[in-house]
């Protein structure tokens, strides 16, 4: 593919990526206040260095394992160990950044749960 054709193809594909029904712009409008969304779309060049689909599968499973329930000290210890294990397995900054956001979400859920118990 000559350079001019490649440039045209890249711009056309990016236009679709941004403007499609569930393209980046539509998702941005929906999730612009979400740090997790920003972490997922940030550093996409790093996401493709590893199996991004498997990373998302593992990191979402991590979140589901600990979300929406009261966490004991042992649960938090396990979450930290899982966090380390996943990050060490992938050794990918994109993975680490959205894992940090997921951990922050879990902490916020725990804080909200505890504040409701006090009230």
C-alpha angles and dihedrals in degrees: 000000000000119000097255092052091047092050090050091048093049092050093046093048092046090049089056091045091054101038106033119115091268094022126137094273093052091047091046091053089051099043106022092126094052118101088196091058090048090050091050095051094039119091094009087163086069093046092063092053088076134026097290093188092055091045091053091046092052096042093048089049087052090053094046091049092062106023129106098014139084111271123215123210087261090053090052090049089051091047091053091049091048089048091053093044094051094045093047091048094054101028089198126138093213089056092046094050096053091040088057089052091050091050089051090052090052090050091049091050090051092048091050092047091051093047090054090051091054094048 
